[in-house]
Amino acid sequence: MLTQARMALGELLVEQGREDEAIPFLQAVVRTELANGSVDDEVKRAARVLRRIRGISE
């Protein structure tokens, strides 16, 4: 639930043009990758948003 809340807040901040404030929330989502290397949808989405903020193409 915390991961979903961080993702929602990060996306909301990005939509408002507040990318600098969104980055820590999105990074926290990315850090939730499971120890076995599996990744859930929020992690993938957060990584895509972070790449977009930083101007890195997919």
Beta strands, then each sheet from edge to edge (+ up, - down):
end
